[in-house]
Amino acid sequence: MSVEILDGSTVRSFVEDEPAFNSSVDGRFAALDADHDGLLTYAEMAGELMSLRVLEKHFGVDDTEVHADELATLYRGLFARFDRDGSGEVDRDEFRAEMKEVMLAVANGLGFLPVQMVVEEGSFLKVAVDREMGQLAKAA
C-alpha cells in the first residue's frame, strides 16, 4: 500500500487511455480466470468481489452485522452487474465494460479536487497514478 494524491482526472485519463486501461483490466481478468477458459464464473470472482468490502463503514470495521445469506445476495448482485448477458459467466468484454463504468464512477466521486488516499499496490487506482506520474516525468 502507498499514499497517493489523485483526483477524478487522474482516473478518467487512465480509463480514456484504452490500450493502458484494457491491458490493466485484461491482466486482472487473467489473474481471476483460474481455469483459463476465457470466462469468469461466480466462484472465480467471489474473492475479488468480497475484497471490495462494500459494507465497510468506519476505518476498516464493519458497523453492522449482516447474515451470510444477505451477503451472498449482495455479492451475487454485484456479479450480475458484470454478467451483462445473464449467461452465468463473465467474458472479457463484459469485464472491461463494467470496470470502465466502475472507474468512471470513482472518477466522478473524486471530483476535481486532489485527495490523499491509501491505494493498494497493483490496484487500478495505483496504476492510474503511476501512469500519470510517468507522463509528467516524460514532459519534464
Secondary structure, 3 states (H helix, E strand, C coil): CEEEEECHHHHHHHHHCHHHHHHHHHHHHHHHCCCCCCEECHHHHHHHHHCCCCCCCECCECCCCCCHHHHHHHHHHHHHHHCCCCCCCEEHHHHHHHHHHHHHHHHHHHCCCCEEEEECCCCHHHHHHHHHHHHHHHHC
